Amino acid sequence: MESKDTFSISQLADEFDITLRSIRFYEDRGLLTPTRKGKARVYSKQDRARLKLTLRGKRLGFSLIDISELFEFYDSNKSNKKQQQEMLNAIKHRQQLLIQQQADIDALMMELNAAERNCYLQLAKFEQQTTFKKMSHSR
């Protein structure tokens, strides 16, 4: 694939460090819709963007159904007021979930940082005890 507007399955797999099987799985789930050139799959810029968003969504804990629904909203008829309202509601809901996740992550990071500091303090105490024991035995 020489065009900068299209990508082969192996190009996408290499770029995103995932397997060909993963890409085919997302295709089977309707998240990617490559065209065919003979037997080869040809992915568009939109497919590449969707793959990137799918992988990001998965890292953030979105299900494939959640991701698919967001794509459906995005692809839906934007002239339909009801669909736009549904999309807005879905976006607001997802934003609230992400805000909560961010707060949870921040709290967990604070706890991990405190635990890390305690580990360093305990290690320093062990080091002091070892040094003291060595000094006591050498007298």
PyRosetta script that sets phi, psi and omega in degrees:
from pyrosetta import init, pose_from_sequence

init()
pose = pose_from_sequence("MESKDTFSISQLADEFDITLRSIRFYEDRGLLTPTRKGKARVYSKQDRARLKLTLRGKRLGFSLIDISELFEFYDSNKSNKKQQQEMLNAIKHRQQLLIQQQADIDALMMELNAAERNCYLQLAKFEQQTTFKKMSHSR")
pose.set_psi(1, 108.0)
pose.set_omega(1, -178.0)
pose.set_phi(2, -89.0)
pose.set_psi(2, -25.8)
pose.set_omega(2, -176.1)
pose.set_phi(3, -68.0)
pose.set_psi(3, 142.4)
pose.set_omega(3, 176.5)
pose.set_phi(4, -81.2)
pose.set_psi(4, -6.0)
pose.set_omega(4, 180.0)
pose.set_phi(5, -94.5)
pose.set_psi(5, -9.5)
pose.set_omega(5, 179.9)
pose.set_phi(6, -132.3)
pose.set_psi(6, 159.5)
pose.set_omega(6, -175.8)
pose.set_phi(7, -140.5)
pose.set_psi(7, 147.9)
pose.set_omega(7, 173.6)
pose.set_phi(8, -87.3)
pose.set_psi(8, 165.3)
pose.set_omega(8, 179.0)
pose.set_phi(9, -62.5)
pose.set_psi(9, -37.6)
pose.set_omega(9, -180.0)
pose.set_phi(10, -70.5)
pose.set_psi(10, -32.7)
pose.set_omega(10, 176.2)
pose.set_phi(11, -62.9)
pose.set_psi(11, -44.6)
pose.set_omega(11, 179.7)
pose.set_phi(12, -66.9)
pose.set_psi(12, -41.4)
pose.set_omega(12, 179.1)
pose.set_phi(13, -60.6)
pose.set_psi(13, -44.0)
pose.set_omega(13, 178.9)
pose.set_phi(14, -65.4)
pose.set_psi(14, -45.6)
pose.set_omega(14, -177.3)
pose.set_phi(15, -60.8)
pose.set_psi(15, -42.1)
pose.set_omega(15, -175.2)
pose.set_phi(16, -100.4)
pose.set_psi(16, 4.1)
pose.set_omega(16, 177.6)
pose.set_phi(17, 53.7)
pose.set_psi(17, 50.7)
pose.set_omega(17, 176.6)
pose.set_phi(18, -130.3)
pose.set_psi(18, 169.6)
pose.set_omega(18, -177.9)
pose.set_phi(19, -85.2)
pose.set_psi(19, 159.0)
pose.set_omega(19, 174.0)
pose.set_phi(20, -60.1)
pose.set_psi(20, -36.9)
pose.set_omega(20, 179.7)
pose.set_phi(21, -61.1)
pose.set_psi(21, -39.9)
pose.set_omega(21, 178.2)
pose.set_phi(22, -61.9)
pose.set_psi(22, -43.5)
pose.set_omega(22, 180.0)
pose.set_phi(23, -63.8)
pose.set_psi(23, -44.4)
pose.set_omega(23, 178.0)
pose.set_phi(24, -63.1)
pose.set_psi(24, -35.3)
pose.set_omega(24, 176.7)
pose.set_phi(25, -61.4)
pose.set_psi(25, -47.4)
pose.set_omega(25, 178.9)
pose.set_phi(26, -64.1)
pose.set_psi(26, -34.0)
pose.set_omega(26, 176.1)
pose.set_phi(27, -65.6)
pose.set_psi(27, -44.7)
pose.set_omega(27, 178.5)
pose.set_phi(28, -60.0)
pose.set_psi(28, -31.2)
pose.set_omega(28, -179.9)
pose.set_phi(29, -84.4)
pose.set_psi(29, 0.4)
pose.set_omega(29, 176.4)
pose.set_phi(30, 82.9)
pose.set_psi(30, 9.1)
pose.set_omega(30, -179.7)
pose.set_phi(31, -80.3)
pose.set_psi(31, -26.0)
pose.set_omega(31, 177.9)
pose.set_phi(32, -124.3)
pose.set_psi(32, 142.9)
pose.set_omega(32, -178.6)
pose.set_phi(33, -133.9)
pose.set_psi(33, 73.1)
pose.set_omega(33, 179.9)
pose.set_phi(34, -69.9)
pose.set_psi(34, 156.1)
pose.set_omega(34, 171.4)
pose.set_phi(35, -90.6)
pose.set_psi(35, 175.0)
pose.set_omega(35, 179.3)
pose.set_phi(36, -118.1)
pose.set_psi(36, 139.3)
pose.set_omega(36, 171.3)
pose.set_phi(37, -124.9)
pose.set_psi(37, 94.9)
pose.set_omega(37, -169.8)
pose.set_phi(38, 70.3)
pose.set_psi(38, -125.2)
pose.set_omega(38, 177.4)
pose.set_phi(39, -94.4)
pose.set_psi(39, -8.5)
pose.set_omega(39, -176.2)
pose.set_phi(40, -82.8)
pose.set_psi(40, 141.1)
pose.set_omega(40, 172.9)
pose.set_phi(41, -82.0)
pose.set_psi(41, 137.5)
pose.set_omega(41, 177.6)
pose.set_phi(42, -122.3)
pose.set_psi(42, 117.2)
pose.set_omega(42, -176.9)
pose.set_phi(43, -99.8)
pose.set_psi(43, 139.0)
pose.set_omega(43, -179.1)
pose.set_phi(44, -89.4)
pose.set_psi(44, 175.2)
pose.set_omega(44, 174.0)
pose.set_phi(45, -59.9)
pose.set_psi(45, -36.9)
pose.set_omega(45, 178.8)
pose.set_phi(46, -64.5)
pose.set_psi(46, -41.5)
pose.set_omega(46, 177.0)
pose.set_phi(47, -62.0)
pose.set_psi(47, -42.2)
pose.set_omega(47, 178.6)
pose.set_phi(48, -61.0)
pose.set_psi(48, -46.0)
pose.set_omega(48, 179.6)
pose.set_phi(49, -62.9)
pose.set_psi(49, -41.1)
pose.set_omega(49, 179.2)
pose.set_phi(50, -65.6)
pose.set_psi(50, -38.8)
pose.set_omega(50, 177.9)
pose.set_phi(51, -63.4)
pose.set_psi(51, -44.4)
pose.set_omega(51, 178.6)
pose.set_phi(52, -59.6)
pose.set_psi(52, -45.9)
pose.set_omega(52, 179.3)
pose.set_phi(53, -66.9)
pose.set_psi(53, -37.7)
pose.set_omega(53, 178.3)
pose.set_phi(54, -61.9)
pose.set_psi(54, -47.1)
pose.set_omega(54, -179.1)
pose.set_phi(55, -65.0)
pose.set_psi(55, -40.4)
pose.set_omega(55, 177.3)
pose.set_phi(56, -64.5)
pose.set_psi(56, -44.7)
pose.set_omega(56, 178.3)
pose.set_phi(57, -59.2)
pose.set_psi(57, -43.4)
pose.set_omega(57, 178.3)
pose.set_phi(58, -61.6)
pose.set_psi(58, -42.5)
pose.set_omega(58, 178.5)
pose.set_phi(59, -61.6)
pose.set_psi(59, -30.9)
pose.set_omega(59, -179.5)
pose.set_phi(60, -88.2)
pose.set_psi(60, 1.4)
pose.set_omega(60, 175.5)
pose.set_phi(61, 93.4)
pose.set_psi(61, 9.2)
pose.set_omega(61, 176.7)
pose.set_phi(62, -72.4)
pose.set_psi(62, 143.0)
pose.set_omega(62, 173.8)
pose.set_phi(63, -81.3)
pose.set_psi(63, 164.3)
pose.set_omega(63, 176.6)
pose.set_phi(64, -64.6)
pose.set_psi(64, -30.4)
pose.set_omega(64, 176.5)
pose.set_phi(65, -65.5)
pose.set_psi(65, -44.3)
pose.set_omega(65, 177.2)
pose.set_phi(66, -57.9)
pose.set_psi(66, -46.9)
pose.set_omega(66, -178.0)
pose.set_phi(67, -63.7)
pose.set_psi(67, -43.5)
pose.set_omega(67, 179.1)
pose.set_phi(68, -61.2)
pose.set_psi(68, -42.6)
pose.set_omega(68, 179.0)
pose.set_phi(69, -62.3)
pose.set_psi(69, -40.8)
pose.set_omega(69, 178.2)
pose.set_phi(70, -63.5)
pose.set_psi(70, -40.4)
pose.set_omega(70, 176.8)
pose.set_phi(71, -64.3)
pose.set_psi(71, -40.2)
pose.set_omega(71, 178.4)
pose.set_phi(72, -61.7)
pose.set_psi(72, -43.9)
pose.set_omega(72, 178.1)
pose.set_phi(73, -60.9)
pose.set_psi(73, -44.1)
pose.set_omega(73, -178.5)
pose.set_phi(74, -63.5)
pose.set_psi(74, -39.2)
pose.set_omega(74, -177.4)
pose.set_phi(75, -82.0)
pose.set_psi(75, -13.1)
pose.set_omega(75, -173.5)
pose.set_phi(76, -66.2)
pose.set_psi(76, 167.1)
pose.set_omega(76, 178.6)
pose.set_phi(77, -62.9)
pose.set_psi(77, 110.1)
pose.set_omega(77, -175.8)
pose.set_phi(78, -76.1)
pose.set_psi(78, -5.1)
pose.set_omega(78, 178.8)
pose.set_phi(79, -90.8)
pose.set_psi(79, -4.1)
pose.set_omega(79, -179.5)
pose.set_phi(80, -91.9)
pose.set_psi(80, 115.1)
pose.set_omega(80, -176.2)
pose.set_phi(81, -61.3)
pose.set_psi(81, -41.4)
pose.set_omega(81, -178.5)
pose.set_phi(82, -62.1)
pose.set_psi(82, -45.3)
pose.set_omega(82, -179.9)
pose.set_phi(83, -64.9)
pose.set_psi(83, -37.1)
pose.set_omega(83, 178.1)
pose.set_phi(84, -64.7)
pose.set_psi(84, -39.9)
pose.set_omega(84, 178.5)
pose.set_phi(85, -66.2)
pose.set_psi(85, -41.1)
pose.set_omega(85, 177.2)
pose.set_phi(86, -62.4)
pose.set_psi(86, -42.2)
pose.set_omega(86, 178.9)
pose.set_phi(87, -63.4)
pose.set_psi(87, -44.0)
pose.set_omega(87, 178.9)
pose.set_phi(88, -60.7)
pose.set_psi(88, -43.5)
pose.set_omega(88, 178.2)
pose.set_phi(89, -62.2)
pose.set_psi(89, -42.5)
pose.set_omega(89, 179.3)
pose.set_phi(90, -64.5)
pose.set_psi(90, -40.6)
pose.set_omega(90, 178.5)
pose.set_phi(91, -63.6)
pose.set_psi(91, -46.2)
pose.set_omega(91, -179.6)
pose.set_phi(92, -62.6)
pose.set_psi(92, -40.5)
pose.set_omega(92, 178.2)
pose.set_phi(93, -62.3)
pose.set_psi(93, -47.1)
pose.set_omega(93, -179.4)
pose.set_phi(94, -63.3)
pose.set_psi(94, -38.9)
pose.set_omega(94, 177.8)
pose.set_phi(95, -60.8)
pose.set_psi(95, -43.2)
pose.set_omega(95, 178.8)
pose.set_phi(96, -62.8)
pose.set_psi(96, -41.9)
pose.set_omega(96, 177.5)
pose.set_phi(97, -62.2)
pose.set_psi(97, -41.8)
pose.set_omega(97, -179.9)
pose.set_phi(98, -68.1)
pose.set_psi(98, -36.9)
pose.set_omega(98, 176.4)
pose.set_phi(99, -61.5)
pose.set_psi(99, -43.3)
pose.set_omega(99, 178.6)
pose.set_phi(100, -65.3)
pose.set_psi(100, -42.8)
pose.set_omega(100, 178.1)
pose.set_phi(101, -61.0)
pose.set_psi(101, -41.5)
pose.set_omega(101, 179.6)
pose.set_phi(102, -63.0)
pose.set_psi(102, -41.5)
pose.set_omega(102, 177.6)
pose.set_phi(103, -63.6)
pose.set_psi(103, -42.0)
pose.set_omega(103, 178.0)
pose.set_phi(104, -63.5)
pose.set_psi(104, -41.8)
pose.set_omega(104, 178.3)
pose.set_phi(105, -63.9)
pose.set_psi(105, -44.6)
pose.set_omega(105, 178.6)
pose.set_phi(106, -59.6)
pose.set_psi(106, -44.3)
pose.set_omega(106, 179.6)
pose.set_phi(107, -64.5)
pose.set_psi(107, -43.1)
pose.set_omega(107, 179.3)
pose.set_phi(108, -64.5)
pose.set_psi(108, -39.5)
pose.set_omega(108, 178.1)
pose.set_phi(109, -62.7)
pose.set_psi(109, -39.4)
pose.set_omega(109, 177.6)
pose.set_phi(110, -63.0)
pose.set_psi(110, -42.6)
pose.set_omega(110, 178.4)
pose.set_phi(111, -64.6)
pose.set_psi(111, -42.4)
pose.set_omega(111, 178.5)
pose.set_phi(112, -65.6)
pose.set_psi(112, -39.7)
pose.set_omega(112, 177.6)
pose.set_phi(113, -62.7)
pose.set_psi(113, -41.1)
pose.set_omega(113, 178.0)
pose.set_phi(114, -65.0)
pose.set_psi(114, -43.3)
pose.set_omega(114, 178.6)
pose.set_phi(115, -62.8)
pose.set_psi(115, -39.6)
pose.set_omega(115, 178.7)
pose.set_phi(116, -63.0)
pose.set_psi(116, -45.4)
pose.set_omega(116, 178.5)
pose.set_phi(117, -59.7)
pose.set_psi(117, -42.5)
pose.set_omega(117, 179.2)
pose.set_phi(118, -63.1)
pose.set_psi(118, -38.5)
pose.set_omega(118, 177.0)
pose.set_phi(119, -62.6)
pose.set_psi(119, -44.9)
pose.set_omega(119, 178.7)
pose.set_phi(120, -62.5)
pose.set_psi(120, -40.4)
pose.set_omega(120, 178.5)
pose.set_phi(121, -64.2)
pose.set_psi(121, -43.7)
pose.set_omega(121, 179.6)
pose.set_phi(122, -64.6)
pose.set_psi(122, -41.8)
pose.set_omega(122, 177.4)
pose.set_phi(123, -62.4)
pose.set_psi(123, -39.2)
pose.set_omega(123, 178.3)
pose.set_phi(124, -63.8)
pose.set_psi(124, -39.1)
pose.set_omega(124, 177.5)
pose.set_phi(125, -64.3)
pose.set_psi(125, -43.5)
pose.set_omega(125, 177.5)
pose.set_phi(126, -59.8)
pose.set_psi(126, -41.1)
pose.set_omega(126, 179.9)
pose.set_phi(127, -64.0)
pose.set_psi(127, -42.1)
pose.set_omega(127, 178.2)
pose.set_phi(128, -63.7)
pose.set_psi(128, -42.3)
pose.set_omega(128, 179.5)
pose.set_phi(129, -63.3)
pose.set_psi(129, -41.4)
pose.set_omega(129, 179.5)
pose.set_phi(130, -64.6)
pose.set_psi(130, -43.2)
pose.set_omega(130, 179.7)
pose.set_phi(131, -64.4)
pose.set_psi(131, -42.3)
pose.set_omega(131, -179.9)
pose.set_phi(132, -63.4)
pose.set_psi(132, -42.9)
pose.set_omega(132, 179.5)
pose.set_phi(133, -63.0)
pose.set_psi(133, -40.5)
pose.set_omega(133, 179.7)
pose.set_phi(134, -64.9)
pose.set_psi(134, -40.7)
pose.set_omega(134, 179.9)
pose.set_phi(135, -67.9)
pose.set_psi(135, -37.7)
pose.set_omega(135, -179.6)
pose.set_phi(136, -66.0)
pose.set_psi(136, -40.9)
pose.set_omega(136, -178.5)
pose.set_phi(137, -73.4)
pose.set_psi(137, -22.4)
pose.set_omega(137, -177.6)
pose.set_phi(138, -85.8)
pose.set_psi(138, -4.7)
pose.set_omega(138, -179.4)
pose.set_phi(139, -83.7)
pose.dump_pdb("model.pdb")
